[in-house]
Amino acid sequence: MRAGAGLSTVPDGRAAADEASLAASQGLGGASASLAVVVASPHHAPRAREVLDAVHETARPEALIGCVAEAVVGGPREVEDEPAVSVWLASFPAPVRTFHMTFVRTGSGGVLAGWRFEDDPAPAPPVHLMIVDPFTFPADLLLEHLNRSVPGALVVGGLASGASHPGETVLFRDREVLHEGAVGARLPDGVRVRTLVSQGCRPIGRSYVVTRARDNLLLELGGRPALERLQETVGSLTVPDRELVSGGLHLGRVIDEYKAEHGMGDFLVRAVVGADPRTGAVAVGDLLEVGQTVQFHVRDAATADEELRSLLQREASALPGRPAAALLFTCNGRGSRMFGVPDHDARLVSQYLAGAPLAGFFCAGELGPIGGRNFLHGFTASVAVFVDDEAPEGRPVEGSEGAGRTPRAAGPRPPTS
């Protein structure tokens, strides 16, 4: 495959889309664009149609998905507070199919309409890119359905973060501007995509087996009330870690129960949302079952940095070919809010993947697989890495400046908060 990415911070939306499209097209070497992924900042939402039209006029992609998002990723940059348009183009050996899904409410609940994953005739489960309106489409229900009915199918993407009220979300699908549902792209068979999800959490204390649970209530851990176990865990921590607990506590559920030891990356992490001193129950943002192994977690910038570096290094060293391109879906709670400096996640992805064309956006929730199952996450960085099997095998390392660097239009740097 061939790919390119361009970023423009020109204030005019049409001009920015044109400039970013031209930069991205340089990476295709004259090949036609099978797929475009387009992200615009909220500054351009009123003129979203012009942004979309400019991409089609300049890059002429056969298929397109995208959205308006709170912040825009292009190459090693994360533009958080300025006008920006990011365009990512890829040329594949076969066509890309795009779709628009909606959630139709019924008397018994609702129906996911517009695309049936289970009808796909592919010999191997395909990869789908998806961008979701958080107000109108239940991404978690879709992922649960896929895990149950289409095992092996992978979904990578995020919830659009460019709106604060229902009806304000802007999604792009081919030549359409949409305001509800979800848009997606079914990638062609044979396109090699590897995924990673960095949750940015660190386990604390010891792990426990769930001995009593009801729905999202954790009642007993190792035969004792869950709140008692939590209090024991917090009591054993250092002062800095106790401060992290006061800022937000999480619970990690082990993905692979057969591993002898568990560390960062081995858990599906969910927020602890409350506790009841009367019953000793702890409420978690997930459904829990007896027999699961869990461990409390804390999140901080140092842990998030360490885990993302570790996962990227492992992924880069395991690639069967050179990284041809990547897409980054990172939480809007990360960025300069978490790390104190701009460009953290995008810069690391670009470094470890040798400057492969990169685009993406800040999400209101991230979609990515862990342990072969699809989940909706928060505070994570979800990365899709496209592998070029035809290129000579490479082993990119941190800080390398490979020939695949993403071209970008000139513009001011985002402010450091």
C-alpha positions as CSV (number, residue, x, y, z in Angstrom):
1,M,0.0,0.0,0.0
2,R,0.9,3.7,-0.4
3,A,-0.1,6.4,2.0
4,G,0.3,10.1,2.8
5,A,-0.8,12.6,5.3
6,G,-1.1,16.3,5.4
7,L,-2.0,18.9,8.1
8,S,-2.9,22.5,7.6
9,T,-3.6,25.3,10.1
10,V,-4.7,27.8,7.5
11,P,-7.8,29.6,9.0
12,D,-10.0,29.2,5.9
13,G,-11.5,25.7,5.9
14,R,-11.6,25.1,2.1
15,A,-8.0,26.4,1.8
16,A,-6.9,24.2,4.7
17,A,-8.5,21.1,3.2
18,D,-7.0,21.8,-0.2
19,E,-3.5,22.3,1.3
20,A,-3.7,19.2,3.5
21,S,-5.0,17.1,0.6
22,L,-2.1,18.2,-1.7
23,A,0.4,17.3,1.0
24,A,-1.1,13.9,1.6
25,S,-1.3,13.2,-2.1
26,Q,2.5,13.5,-2.4
27,G,2.8,10.2,-0.5
28,L,0.8,8.2,-3.0
29,G,3.4,8.5,-5.8
30,G,0.7,9.1,-8.4
31,A,-1.5,6.2,-7.3
32,S,-5.2,6.9,-6.8
33,A,-6.6,7.3,-3.2
34,S,-8.7,4.3,-2.2
35,L,-9.6,5.9,1.2
36,A,-9.4,9.3,2.8
37,V,-9.7,10.0,6.5
38,V,-10.5,13.6,7.1
39,V,-10.6,15.5,10.4
40,A,-11.4,19.1,10.9
41,S,-11.4,21.2,14.1
42,P,-14.6,22.8,15.4
43,H,-13.7,26.1,13.9
44,H,-14.6,24.6,10.5
45,A,-17.9,22.9,11.5
46,P,-20.1,25.7,10.0
47,R,-18.4,25.1,6.7
48,A,-17.9,21.4,6.9
49,R,-19.4,20.9,3.4
50,E,-16.7,23.1,1.9
51,V,-14.0,21.1,3.7
52,L,-15.4,17.9,2.3
53,D,-15.8,19.2,-1.2
54,A,-12.2,20.5,-1.3
55,V,-10.8,17.1,-0.3
56,H,-12.8,15.5,-3.1
57,E,-11.7,18.1,-5.6
58,T,-8.1,17.9,-4.7
59,A,-7.4,14.3,-3.6
60,R,-10.3,12.5,-5.5
61,P,-10.6,9.6,-3.0
62,E,-12.8,6.6,-4.0
63,A,-14.1,6.4,-0.4
64,L,-13.9,8.8,2.6
65,I,-14.8,8.9,6.3
66,G,-14.1,11.5,8.9
67,C,-15.5,14.0,11.4
68,V,-15.1,17.3,13.2
69,A,-13.2,16.7,16.4
70,E,-12.0,18.8,19.4
71,A,-8.4,18.4,18.4
72,V,-6.7,17.3,15.2
73,V,-3.7,14.9,14.8
74,G,-1.4,15.3,11.7
75,G,2.0,13.7,11.7
76,P,3.8,14.4,15.0
77,R,1.5,17.3,15.8
78,E,-1.7,17.6,18.0
79,V,-3.5,20.8,17.2
80,E,-5.7,21.4,20.3
81,D,-6.8,25.0,20.1
82,E,-6.3,26.3,16.6
83,P,-8.2,25.8,13.3
84,A,-6.8,22.7,11.6
85,V,-7.6,20.1,8.9
86,S,-5.9,16.8,8.7
87,V,-6.1,14.5,5.6
88,W,-4.9,10.9,5.5
89,L,-4.8,9.1,2.2
90,A,-4.2,5.4,1.4
91,S,-4.0,3.5,-1.9
92,F,-5.0,-0.2,-1.5
93,P,-5.0,-3.0,-4.0
94,A,-8.8,-3.4,-3.7
95,P,-11.8,-1.1,-3.1
96,V,-12.9,0.2,0.4
97,R,-16.5,-0.1,1.4
98,T,-17.9,2.7,3.6
99,F,-21.1,2.6,5.5
100,H,-23.4,4.7,7.7
101,M,-25.1,3.0,10.7
102,T,-27.9,4.3,12.8
103,F,-29.6,3.2,16.0
104,V,-33.4,2.8,15.6
105,R,-35.3,2.6,18.9
106,T,-38.0,0.0,19.1
107,G,-40.5,-1.1,21.7
108,S,-38.1,-3.8,22.9
109,G,-35.0,-1.7,22.9
110,G,-33.4,-0.8,19.5
111,V,-31.9,-2.0,16.3
112,L,-28.5,-1.3,14.8
113,A,-29.2,-0.5,11.1
114,G,-27.2,0.3,8.0
115,W,-24.5,-2.4,7.9
116,R,-24.5,-6.1,8.8
117,F,-21.1,-7.3,9.9
118,E,-22.2,-10.9,10.0
119,D,-23.1,-11.0,6.3
120,D,-19.5,-10.3,5.2
121,P,-18.3,-13.3,3.0
122,A,-14.6,-12.7,3.7
123,P,-12.6,-15.8,4.5
124,A,-11.0,-14.0,7.4
125,P,-12.6,-11.5,9.8
126,P,-12.0,-8.0,8.3
127,V,-10.8,-4.8,10.0
128,H,-13.2,-1.8,10.2
129,L,-12.4,1.8,10.9
130,M,-15.3,3.6,12.7
131,I,-16.2,7.1,13.9
132,V,-19.2,7.4,16.1
133,D,-21.6,10.1,17.2
134,P,-21.6,9.7,21.0
135,F,-25.1,11.2,21.4
136,T,-27.0,9.0,19.0
137,F,-25.2,5.7,18.6
138,P,-24.4,3.1,21.3
139,A,-20.9,2.0,20.3
140,D,-20.7,-0.4,23.3
141,L,-23.8,-2.3,22.2
142,L,-22.3,-2.8,18.7
143,L,-19.0,-4.0,20.1
144,E,-20.7,-6.5,22.4
145,H,-22.7,-7.8,19.4
146,L,-19.5,-8.2,17.4
147,N,-17.7,-10.0,20.2
148,R,-20.6,-12.4,20.5
149,S,-21.7,-12.9,16.9
150,V,-18.7,-12.1,14.7
151,P,-15.6,-13.2,16.7
152,G,-12.3,-12.0,15.2
153,A,-13.8,-8.9,13.5
154,L,-11.8,-5.9,14.7
155,V,-12.9,-2.3,15.1
156,V,-10.6,0.6,15.6
157,G,-11.7,4.3,15.8
158,G,-13.3,6.7,18.2
159,L,-16.2,8.8,19.3
160,A,-16.3,12.2,17.7
161,S,-15.5,15.0,20.2
162,G,-16.4,18.1,18.3
163,A,-19.9,18.7,19.7
164,S,-21.4,19.5,23.1
165,H,-25.1,18.8,22.3
166,P,-27.0,16.2,20.2
167,G,-27.4,17.2,16.6
168,E,-24.1,19.2,16.5
169,T,-21.8,16.2,15.7
170,V,-20.4,16.4,12.1
171,L,-19.5,13.1,10.4
172,F,-18.2,12.6,6.9
173,R,-19.0,9.6,4.7
174,D,-18.0,9.8,1.0
175,R,-19.8,13.0,-0.2
176,E,-22.2,13.2,2.7
177,V,-22.2,15.4,5.8
178,L,-24.1,13.6,8.6
179,H,-25.1,14.5,12.1
180,E,-26.0,11.2,13.7
181,G,-25.1,7.5,13.9
182,A,-21.7,6.1,12.9
183,V,-19.6,6.1,9.8
184,G,-17.2,3.3,9.0
185,A,-14.8,1.8,6.4
186,R,-14.5,-1.9,5.8
187,L,-10.8,-2.4,4.7
188,P,-10.0,-4.7,1.8
189,D,-9.0,-8.3,2.5
190,G,-5.3,-8.7,2.7
191,V,-4.6,-5.3,4.1
192,R,-2.3,-5.9,7.1
193,V,-3.3,-3.8,10.2
194,R,-1.9,-4.3,13.7
195,T,-3.5,-2.5,16.6
196,L,-2.5,-1.4,20.1
197,V,-4.4,0.2,22.9
198,S,-2.5,2.1,25.6
199,Q,-4.6,2.6,28.7
200,G,-2.1,4.6,30.7
201,C,-2.9,2.9,34.0
202,R,-0.7,1.2,36.6
203,P,-1.8,-1.6,38.9
204,I,-1.5,-1.0,42.6
205,G,-1.7,-3.4,45.5
206,R,-2.4,-7.1,44.8
207,S,-4.8,-8.8,42.5
208,Y,-8.0,-10.5,43.8
209,V,-10.6,-13.0,42.5
210,V,-14.1,-11.7,42.4
211,T,-16.2,-13.9,44.8
212,R,-19.4,-11.9,44.8
213,A,-20.7,-9.5,42.2
214,R,-24.0,-8.2,40.8
215,D,-24.1,-6.3,37.5
216,N,-21.6,-3.4,37.9
217,L,-21.4,-3.8,41.7
218,L,-18.3,-5.5,43.1
219,L,-19.5,-7.0,46.4
220,E,-16.6,-9.3,47.5
221,L,-13.0,-9.8,46.6
222,G,-11.3,-12.9,47.9
223,G,-14.2,-13.6,50.3
224,R,-14.2,-10.1,51.9
225,P,-16.1,-7.0,51.2
226,A,-14.7,-5.1,48.2
227,L,-14.5,-1.8,50.0
228,E,-12.4,-3.4,52.8
229,R,-10.0,-4.7,50.1
230,L,-9.8,-1.3,48.6
231,Q,-9.1,0.4,51.9
232,E,-6.3,-2.1,52.6
233,T,-4.8,-1.4,49.2
234,V,-4.9,2.4,49.7
235,G,-3.4,2.0,53.2
236,S,-0.4,0.2,51.8
237,L,0.4,2.9,49.2
238,T,3.0,5.7,49.2
239,V,1.8,9.3,49.7
240,P,2.2,10.2,46.0
241,D,0.1,7.1,45.0
242,R,-2.6,8.0,47.5
243,E,-2.9,11.4,45.9
244,L,-3.4,9.7,42.6
245,V,-6.2,7.6,44.1
246,S,-7.9,10.7,45.3
247,G,-7.8,12.1,41.7
248,G,-9.4,9.0,40.2
249,L,-9.4,5.3,40.9
250,H,-9.8,2.5,38.4
251,L,-10.3,-1.3,38.3
252,G,-8.5,-3.5,35.9
253,R,-10.0,-6.9,34.8
254,V,-7.5,-9.5,33.6
255,I,-7.9,-10.3,29.9
256,D,-5.9,-13.5,29.9
257,E,-6.6,-15.6,33.0
258,Y,-4.0,-18.2,32.0
259,K,-1.0,-15.8,32.4
260,A,1.0,-16.5,35.6
261,E,1.7,-12.8,36.2
262,H,0.0,-9.6,35.2
263,G,1.2,-6.1,34.6
264,M,0.5,-3.0,32.5
265,G,-1.3,-3.9,29.3
266,D,-2.8,-7.2,30.7
267,F,-6.0,-5.5,32.0
268,L,-9.2,-4.0,30.6
269,V,-9.4,-0.8,32.8
270,R,-12.7,0.8,33.9
271,A,-13.4,3.6,36.3
272,V,-14.4,3.1,39.9
273,V,-17.6,5.3,40.1
274,G,-18.6,4.9,43.8
275,A,-18.7,2.9,47.0
276,D,-21.3,2.1,49.7
277,P,-19.9,2.0,53.3
278,R,-23.1,0.2,54.5
279,T,-22.7,-2.8,52.2
280,G,-19.0,-2.7,51.4
281,A,-19.8,-2.6,47.7
282,V,-17.7,-0.8,45.1
283,A,-19.4,0.3,41.8
284,V,-17.4,0.0,38.6
285,G,-18.2,1.2,35.0
286,D,-18.4,-2.4,33.7
287,L,-20.3,-5.6,34.3
288,L,-18.5,-8.0,36.6
289,E,-18.6,-11.8,37.1
290,V,-17.6,-14.1,39.8
291,G,-14.3,-15.8,39.1
292,Q,-12.7,-12.8,37.3
293,T,-9.3,-11.6,38.4
294,V,-9.1,-7.9,39.1
295,Q,-6.7,-5.3,40.5
296,F,-7.1,-1.6,41.4
297,H,-5.3,0.9,39.2
298,V,-4.2,4.5,39.2
299,R,-3.5,6.8,36.2
300,D,-0.9,9.5,35.8
301,A,1.1,11.1,33.0
302,A,4.3,9.2,33.8
303,T,2.5,5.8,33.6
304,A,0.7,6.8,30.4
305,D,4.0,7.8,28.8
306,E,5.8,4.7,29.9
307,E,3.1,2.3,28.7
308,L,2.7,4.0,25.3
309,R,6.4,3.9,24.7
310,S,6.6,0.2,25.7
311,L,3.7,-0.8,23.5
312,L,5.0,1.1,20.5
313,Q,8.5,-0.3,20.9
314,R,7.1,-3.8,21.1
315,E,4.9,-3.3,18.1
316,A,7.7,-1.7,16.0
317,S,10.1,-4.6,16.7
318,A,7.4,-7.2,15.8
319,L,6.3,-5.7,12.4
320,P,6.7,-8.1,9.5
321,G,7.5,-5.2,7.2
322,R,8.0,-1.4,7.4
323,P,5.1,0.7,8.9
324,A,3.3,2.1,5.9
325,A,0.9,4.4,7.8
326,A,-0.9,4.8,11.1
327,L,-4.1,6.3,12.5
328,L,-4.2,7.6,16.1
329,F,-7.4,7.8,18.2
330,T,-6.5,9.4,21.5
331,C,-8.6,10.6,24.4
332,N,-9.5,14.3,24.7
333,G,-8.4,13.9,28.4
334,R,-4.8,13.3,27.3
335,G,-2.9,15.8,25.2
336,S,-1.6,18.8,27.0
337,R,-4.2,18.4,29.8
338,M,-2.5,15.2,31.0
339,F,1.1,15.6,29.9
340,G,1.5,19.4,30.3
341,V,3.0,19.7,26.8
342,P,1.5,19.4,23.3
343,D,2.0,16.6,20.8
344,H,2.8,13.8,23.3
345,D,1.0,10.8,21.7
346,A,1.4,11.9,18.1
347,R,5.1,12.5,18.6
348,L,5.7,9.1,20.1
349,V,3.8,7.3,17.4
350,S,5.6,9.1,14.7
351,Q,9.0,8.4,16.3
352,Y,8.5,4.7,16.9
353,L,6.9,4.2,13.4
354,A,9.7,5.9,11.6
355,G,7.7,8.9,10.5
356,A,5.0,6.9,8.8
357,P,2.1,9.0,7.5
358,L,-0.1,9.6,10.6
359,A,-3.5,11.3,11.2
360,G,-6.3,11.1,13.8
361,F,-8.1,13.0,16.4
362,F,-8.9,13.5,20.1
363,C,-11.9,11.3,21.0
364,A,-14.8,11.2,23.5
365,G,-14.1,7.5,23.7
366,E,-11.8,5.2,21.9
367,L,-12.5,1.9,20.0
368,G,-9.9,-0.7,20.0
369,P,-9.3,-4.5,20.6
370,I,-7.7,-6.0,23.6
371,G,-7.1,-9.8,23.7
372,G,-8.9,-10.1,20.4
373,R,-12.1,-8.6,21.6
374,N,-13.4,-5.1,20.9
375,F,-14.0,-2.6,23.6
376,L,-14.9,1.1,24.2
377,H,-12.3,2.8,26.3
378,G,-11.6,6.1,28.0
379,F,-8.3,8.0,28.5
380,T,-6.6,5.6,26.1
381,A,-4.5,5.9,22.9
382,S,-5.7,3.5,20.3
383,V,-3.4,3.0,17.3
384,A,-3.9,1.2,13.9
385,V,-0.6,0.4,12.2
386,F,-0.7,-0.4,8.5
387,V,2.0,-2.7,7.4
388,D,3.6,-2.7,4.0
389,D,4.5,-6.3,3.3
390,E,6.2,-5.5,-0.1
391,A,8.8,-3.2,1.4
392,P,12.1,-4.5,2.8
393,E,11.8,-5.5,6.5
394,G,12.7,-2.7,8.9
395,R,13.0,-2.2,12.6
396,P,12.2,1.4,13.4
397,V,13.5,2.7,16.7
398,E,12.7,5.8,18.8
399,G,13.7,9.0,17.2
400,S,14.4,7.6,13.7
401,E,13.7,9.9,10.8
402,G,12.7,7.5,8.0
403,A,11.9,8.5,4.5
404,G,8.2,8.1,5.2
405,R,7.9,11.3,7.1
406,T,4.5,12.9,6.9
407,P,4.5,16.2,4.8
408,R,2.5,19.0,6.4
409,A,1.6,22.5,5.5
410,A,3.4,25.3,7.3
411,G,1.5,26.8,10.2
412,P,2.0,28.0,13.8
413,R,2.7,25.6,16.6
414,P,-0.1,24.8,19.0
415,P,0.2,26.6,22.3
416,T,1.7,24.9,25.3
417,S,-0.7,24.8,28.3
